[in-house]
Amino acid sequence: MPAPRPTVSLTMRPARRVLRLARRYWAVTATLLVGLLGIVLALAGAGAGVAWLFSGYALAIALWQGVGMVRQLLRREFGLDVLAVTAIIATILVGEYVASLLVVLMLTGGEALEDYAERRAKRELDALLARAPQRARVQRDGAFLDVPVDEVAVGELVLVRPSEVVPVDGVLVSPATTVDESSLTGESIPVEKVAGDALLSGSVNGVEAVELRATAVAADSQYQQIVALVAAASASQAPVVRLADRFAVPFTVFSLALAGVAWLVSGEPARFAEVLVLATPCPLLIAAPVAFVGGMSRAARNGLIVKGGAVLERLARARTVAFDKTGTLTRGTPEITELRPQPGVDADELLAAVAAAEQYSSHVLAASFLRAADARGLVLQEADSARELATNGVEAVVDARRIVVGKFAFVADHAPDAERTPIAPGELAVYAAIDGRYAGAILARDVVRPEARDTLTRLRRLGIVRTLILTGDARETAEHVGAELGVAEVHAELLPADKVAAIRELAERPVVMVGDGVNDAPVLAAAEVGIAMGAKGATAASESADVVVLVDDVSRVADAVHIGRSTVRIALQSIWIGIVVSIGLMLVASFGFIPATAGALLQEVVDLVAIIAALRAVGSRRGDAASTRADAPQYASVP
């Protein structure tokens, strides 16, 4: 008979959580215990002991805070702790020892609330870290063994059970599966995968066990790269926190002046303390970091890894966005755009012949031909023989017909009747001959992403005053893409150093640079904000960028700017909410309507209001998901 399941664990779980929180926020715990001890002493009739207990503890905290304040002043940093220490000392001097303890509770509680709010706001980032795969089942010696994920080698067969996290990047070997990539891309809809499709580590397998062939070790897999980026992002500090410190001097001067005037006019020293307990700076210190961590969390949910709060502030102020062309504004891989068969040759016949010959080729265009044939529902014949001639083309015998595919000169050597076909800037033509006769040409080009034009429109609406293209591609091709997207400023045929120079010469700053290739790494680092299209894997561009787009969708660039502007706006709104409410309460207290003890309690409410206001930066999960689906790219088809 199995042993009964312990029920005490369910009842102990809340208690353990409370103890964990008490240890984490020890200063709050100590303050509450001192307050509880004071209540016991007061009930026992030891009122004098309560005064000494509260005053002594408050002075100890003031000394602790004062040490940090002096260190800041030695670094020529004037923080808002000056007001807190002054308020504690003032309340003790005028005999408001209960208010002094409440000010201490406000300071320690404010820090605890800030930490707790940051942990709440970082739940999406923390989820990525917590879900990092630790083990994998690898086929060795005819059996699947459970090994540490770091021991998986490239080329090994890995078993992924239902609902398990894919441990390493690989290619699906099983016929089909459905995976959840929401933790990587923000897309909530499951993605269908078939044999040969890439599976990214960190995605969650569907309801059936599948096998994949590892294409990268764990350290080089997508998920581990994301985890590294997330760890760097979560450890950053937002510049608006320093901006809040710049409020310190005017806010402190105003508060001390108001408290002094209230004391002078009323003739009551207690009035000085009553004003200062409402001038404690916790809302200013809490609002900004909570808002910025919330903004990074929102970005992660939308397929964007932002490497720090400083990046969000620069995005909020951005005035210029520069794009690389290939792989950024365009797909980066050729797409079949037109079939031009000769008279007597059907378009499907031309495409089927070319695809049948190219299915054994390693050329970049081969995959484009196969995708086009599949889109038209063509069944390809197997080749009896095939050989690839480097830089020229392919010769193959398919269904007893000799098919030649490649450059014009190569095809013309086999088909004297071949003729060149006119092409537009940015296009290329692949020629074909069947049994020694010219069969036609197939046109291909790197097509513009369908979401690119809308992205540029959204950026202009967000306040971007200048957009341009920086590319190493030929001028005619680059200008054709610029004209198609409505971008008048196009700089073509640039080396990486030329791109860096072009970025540095721009007057409208900050500048955002968007790219995807290794050659874009220098210019991404040179711009105030570098955004890497990193959906196809970790590259040098991703490592040097400030923002990494985890989805193959350039519209996320506009999302990044929008999130940056929204986050900074909410941070500043939250700061000003704390300032305005505190000043209003101080003015009321200066007339003697708010006792020091009540003022300290009211300031705790102000802290809570500031935190709630800042948490708006986390955004709406439902709204973000809807935006993600609306911006999902559509794929071009062969005409």
Residue pairs with C-beta under 8 A, 6 or more apart in sequence:
22 29
23 29
24 112
24 115
25 108
25 111
25 112
25 115
27 61
27 108
27 111
27 112
28 105
28 108
28 109
28 112
30 57
30 108
31 57
31 61
31 101
31 104
31 105
31 108
31 109
32 105
34 53
34 54
34 57
34 101
35 54
35 101
35 105
37 53
38 50
38 53
38 54
38 101
41 47
41 49
41 50
41 53
42 50
50 97
51 95
51 97
54 97
54 98
54 100
54 101
55 92
55 97
55 100
57 101
57 104
58 88
58 91
58 92
58 97
58 100
58 101
58 103
58 104
59 88
59 89
59 92
61 88
61 104
61 107
61 108
62 85
62 88
62 89
65 81
65 84
65 85
65 88
65 107
66 85
68 81
69 79
69 81
69 82
69 85
72 78
72 79
72 81
77 245
78 245
78 248
78 249
78 252
79 245
79 248
80 244
80 245
80 247
80 248
80 251
80 252
80 281
80 284
80 285
81 281
82 248
82 252
83 251
83 252
83 255
83 256
83 276
83 279
83 280
83 281
84 103
84 107
84 280
84 281
84 282
86 256
86 276
87 103
87 273
87 276
87 277
87 279
87 280
88 100
88 103
88 104
90 259
90 272
90 273
90 276
91 97
91 99
91 100
91 103
91 273
91 276
91 277
91 596
92 100
93 269
93 273
94 269
94 270
94 272
94 273
94 596
95 270
96 270
96 273
96 596
96 597
98 596
98 597
99 273
99 277
99 595
99 596
99 597
99 599
99 600
102 277
102 597
102 600
102 601
102 604
103 277
103 280
103 600
103 603
105 600
105 604
106 280
106 282
106 600
106 603
106 604
106 607
107 280
107 282
109 604
109 607
110 282
110 285
110 286
110 607
113 286
113 607
113 608
113 611
114 285
114 286
114 289
114 290
114 611
117 286
117 290
117 611
117 614
117 615
118 289
118 290
118 293
119 126
120 615
121 290
121 293
121 294
121 297
121 615
121 617
121 618
122 234
122 293
122 296
122 297
123 297
124 297
124 300
124 301
125 230
125 233
125 234
125 296
125 297
125 300
126 234
127 183
128 183
128 202
128 226
128 227
128 230
128 300
129 227
129 230
129 231
131 165
131 183
131 202
132 202
132 223
132 224
132 227
133 149
133 165
133 166
133 167
133 168
133 201
133 202
133 218
133 223
134 148
134 149
135 146
135 147
135 148
135 149
135 167
136 146
136 147
136 148
136 149
136 151
136 152
136 158
136 167
136 168
137 144
137 145
137 146
137 147
137 158
137 159
137 160
137 161
138 144
138 145
138 147
138 151
138 152
138 156
138 157
138 158
138 159
139 145
139 156
139 157
139 158
139 159
139 211
140 156
144 159
149 167
149 168
149 218
150 217
150 218
150 219
152 158
152 167
152 168
152 214
152 217
152 218
153 214
153 217
154 214
154 215
154 216
154 217
155 213
155 214
156 213
156 214
157 173
157 211
157 212
157 213
157 214
158 167
158 168
158 170
158 211
158 212
158 213
158 214
159 209
159 210
159 211
160 166
160 167
160 199
160 205
160 209
160 210
160 211
160 212
161 205
161 209
162 205
162 206
162 207
162 208
162 209
163 204
163 205
163 206
163 207
164 204
164 205
165 201
165 202
165 203
165 204
165 205
165 223
166 179
166 199
166 200
166 201
166 202
166 203
166 204
166 205
166 212
166 223
167 201
167 218
167 221
168 201
168 214
168 215
168 216
168 217
168 218
168 221
169 198
169 199
169 200
169 201
169 214
169 215
169 216
169 220
169 221
169 222
169 537
170 198
170 199
170 212
170 213
170 214
170 215
170 216
171 196
171 197
171 198
171 199
171 212
171 213
171 215
172 193
172 194
172 195
172 196
172 197
172 198
172 199
172 210
172 211
172 212
173 195
173 210
173 211
173 212
173 213
174 195
174 208
174 210
174 211
174 212
175 194
175 195
176 192
176 193
176 194
176 195
177 193
177 205
177 206
177 208
177 210
178 190
178 191
178 192
178 193
178 206
178 207
179 190
179 191
179 193
179 199
179 203
179 204
179 205
179 206
180 190
180 191
180 203
180 204
180 206
181 187
181 191
181 200
181 202
181 203
182 188
183 202
183 203
183 204
184 200
184 202
184 203
184 222
184 223
184 226
184 303
184 550
185 303
185 535
185 550
185 551
185 628
186 300
186 301
186 302
186 303
186 550
186 551
186 624
186 625
186 628
187 303
187 551
187 628
187 629
187 632
188 625
188 628
188 629
189 629
190 206
191 203
193 199
198 215
199 212
200 221
200 222
200 223
201 218
201 221
201 222
201 223
201 224
202 221
202 222
202 223
202 226
218 224
220 538
222 537
222 538
225 538
225 542
226 305
226 550
229 305
229 307
229 542
229 548
230 300
230 305
232 307
232 308
233 296
233 305
233 306
233 307
233 308
234 293
234 296
236 307
236 308
236 309
236 310
237 289
237 308
237 309
237 310
238 288
238 289
238 291
238 292
238 293
238 308
238 309
238 310
238 312
238 313
238 571
239 309
239 310
239 313
240 288
240 291
240 292
240 309
240 313
240 568
240 571
240 572
240 575
241 285
241 288
241 289
241 292
241 309
243 288
243 575
244 284
244 285
244 287
244 288
244 575
247 284
247 575
247 579
248 281
248 284
251 279
251 281
251 284
251 579
252 279
254 583
255 275
255 276
255 279
255 586
256 276
258 275
258 586
258 587
258 590
259 271
259 272
259 273
259 275
259 276
259 279
259 586
259 590
260 272
261 590
262 271
262 272
262 274
262 275
262 589
262 590
262 591
263 269
263 271
263 272
266 592
268 592
270 596
271 589
271 590
271 592
273 596
274 589
274 590
274 592
274 594
274 595
274 596
274 599
275 586
275 589
275 590
277 589
277 596
277 599
277 600
277 603
278 582
278 585
278 586
278 589
278 594
278 599
278 602
278 603
279 582
279 586
280 582
280 603
282 578
282 603
282 606
282 607
282 610
283 574
283 575
283 577
283 578
283 579
283 581
283 582
283 606
283 607
283 609
283 610
284 575
284 578
284 579
284 610
286 578
286 607
286 610
286 611
286 614
287 571
287 574
287 575
287 577
287 578
287 610
287 611
287 613
287 614
288 571
288 574
288 575
288 614
289 309
290 574
290 611
290 614
290 615
290 617
291 567
291 570
291 571
291 574
291 614
291 615
291 616
291 617
292 309
292 312
292 313
292 567
292 571
292 617
293 309
294 567
294 570
294 614
294 615
294 616
294 617
294 618
294 619
295 306
295 309
295 312
295 563
295 564
295 566
295 567
295 570
295 617
295 618
296 306
296 308
296 309
296 312
297 618
298 563
298 567
298 617
298 618
298 619
298 624
299 305
299 306
299 312
299 547
299 559
299 560
299 563
300 306
301 619
301 621
301 624
302 556
302 559
302 563
302 624
302 627
302 628
303 549
303 550
303 551
303 553
303 556
303 628
304 547
304 548
304 549
304 550
304 556
304 559
304 560
304 563
305 547
305 548
305 550
306 312
306 546
306 547
306 560
306 563
307 545
307 546
307 547
307 548
308 546
311 529
311 546
311 547
311 564
312 563
312 564
312 567
312 568
313 564
313 568
314 510
314 528
314 529
314 546
314 564
315 512
315 529
315 547
315 560
315 561
315 563
315 564
315 565
316 561
316 564
316 565
316 567
316 568
316 569
317 510
317 568
318 464
318 510
318 511
318 512
318 528
318 529
318 561
318 564
319 463
319 464
319 465
319 466
319 508
319 509
319 510
319 511
320 464
320 465
320 466
320 467
320 468
320 506
320 508
320 509
320 510
320 511
320 512
321 459
321 464
321 466
321 467
321 511
321 512
321 513
321 514
321 557
321 561
322 467
322 468
322 469
322 470
322 502
322 503
322 506
322 511
322 512
322 513
322 514
322 523
322 527
323 329
323 467
323 468
323 469
323 470
323 487
323 513
323 514
323 515
323 554
324 469
324 470
324 471
324 513
324 514
324 515
324 516
324 517
324 520
325 469
325 471
325 473
325 477
325 478
325 481
326 332
326 446
326 471
326 473
326 516
326 517
327 515
327 516
327 517
327 533
328 514
328 515
328 516
328 533
328 554
329 448
329 449
329 452
329 469
329 481
329 485
329 554
330 446
330 447
330 448
330 449
330 452
330 481
331 446
331 447
331 449
332 446
332 516
333 364
333 367
333 368
333 446
334 364
334 365
334 368
334 428
334 444
334 445
334 446
335 368
335 444
335 445
335 446
335 447
335 636
336 351
336 368
336 369
336 371
336 372
336 442
336 443
336 444
336 638
337 427
337 443
337 444
337 445
337 447
337 636
337 638
337 639
338 442
338 443
338 639
339 347
339 350
339 351
339 440
339 442
339 443
339 638
339 639
340 421
340 440
340 441
340 442
340 443
341 347
341 349
341 350
341 439
341 440
342 437
342 438
342 439
342 440
345 434
345 439
345 440
348 376
348 378
349 439
350 432
350 439
350 440
350 442
351 369
351 372
351 373
351 376
351 378
351 442
351 638
352 373
352 378
352 379
352 380
352 381
353 398
353 401
353 403
353 432
353 434
353 439
354 369
354 403
354 405
354 430
354 432
354 442
355 369
355 370
355 372
355 373
355 378
355 380
356 380
356 381
356 382
356 383
356 396
356 398
356 403
357 383
357 386
357 394
357 395
357 396
357 398
357 403
357 404
357 405
358 365
358 366
358 369
358 370
358 394
358 405
359 366
359 369
359 370
359 380
359 383
360 383
360 386
360 388
360 394
360 396
361 386
361 388
361 394
362 388
363 388
363 394
365 430
365 444
368 444
369 442
370 380
372 638
373 380
375 637
375 638
376 638
381 398
381 399
382 398
383 396
383 397
383 398
384 397
384 398
384 399
384 400
385 396
385 397
386 394
386 395
386 396
386 397
387 394
387 395
387 396
388 394
389 395
389 406
389 410
391 407
392 406
392 407
392 410
393 404
393 405
393 406
393 407
393 410
393 411
393 430
394 403
394 404
394 405
394 406
395 402
395 403
395 404
395 414
396 402
396 403
396 405
397 403
401 434
401 435
402 434
402 435
402 436
403 432
403 433
403 434
404 410
404 411
404 414
404 415
404 432
404 433
405 411
405 430
405 431
405 432
406 430
406 431
407 431
408 418
408 420
408 429
408 431
410 431
411 418
411 431
411 432
411 433
411 438
412 418
412 431
414 433
414 436
415 433
415 436
415 437
415 438
415 439
417 437
417 438
418 431
418 433
418 438
419 438
420 429
421 429
421 431
421 441
421 443
423 429
423 443
424 445
424 480
425 474
425 476
425 477
425 479
425 480
426 445
426 446
426 476
426 477
426 480
426 481
427 443
427 444
427 445
428 443
428 444
428 445
429 441
429 442
429 443
429 444
430 441
430 442
430 443
430 444
431 438
431 440
431 441
432 438
432 439
432 440
432 441
432 442
433 439
447 636
448 481
448 484
448 485
449 553
449 554
449 633
450 633
450 634
450 636
451 553
451 554
451 555
451 631
451 633
452 485
452 554
453 485
453 486
454 555
455 554
455 555
455 557
455 558
456 467
456 485
456 486
456 487
458 555
458 558
458 562
459 467
459 557
459 558
459 561
460 467
462 558
462 561
462 562
462 565
463 565
464 561
465 508
466 489
466 506
466 508
467 487
467 489
468 487
468 489
468 490
468 491
469 478
469 481
469 482
469 487
469 489
469 490
469 491
469 492
470 491
470 494
470 499
470 502
470 503
470 513
470 523
471 478
471 490
471 491
471 492
471 493
471 494
472 492
472 493
472 494
472 495
472 496
472 499
472 519
473 492
473 493
474 492
474 493
475 490
475 492
475 493
477 492
478 490
478 491
478 492
478 493
479 490
479 492
481 487
481 490
482 488
482 489
482 490
491 498
491 499
491 502
494 502
496 519
496 520
496 521
496 522
496 523
497 522
499 520
499 522
499 523
500 522
500 523
500 526
503 511
503 513
503 523
503 526
503 527
504 526
509 528
510 527
510 528
510 529
511 527
511 528
511 529
512 527
512 528
512 529
512 530
512 531
512 557
512 561
513 520
513 523
513 524
513 526
513 527
513 529
513 530
513 531
514 531
514 532
514 533
514 554
514 557
515 523
515 524
515 530
515 531
515 532
515 533
515 541
516 532
516 533
516 534
516 536
516 539
516 541
517 539
517 541
518 539
518 540
518 541
520 532
520 541
521 539
521 540
521 541
521 543
521 544
522 544
523 530
524 530
524 531
524 532
524 541
524 544
524 545
524 546
525 544
525 545
529 546
529 547
530 541
530 544
530 545
530 546
530 547
531 545
531 546
531 547
531 548
531 549
531 557
531 560
532 539
532 541
532 542
532 544
532 545
532 547
532 548
532 549
533 541
533 549
533 552
533 554
534 541
534 542
534 545
534 548
534 549
534 550
535 549
535 550
535 551
535 552
535 553
536 552
542 548
547 560
549 556
549 557
549 560
551 628
552 633
553 631
553 632
553 633
555 631
555 633
556 631
559 627
559 631
563 619
566 617
566 619
567 617
570 613
570 614
570 616
570 617
571 614
571 617
573 613
574 610
574 613
574 614
575 610
577 609
577 610
577 613
578 606
578 607
578 609
578 610
581 606
581 609
582 603
582 606
585 594
585 599
585 602
585 603
585 606
588 594
589 599
594 602
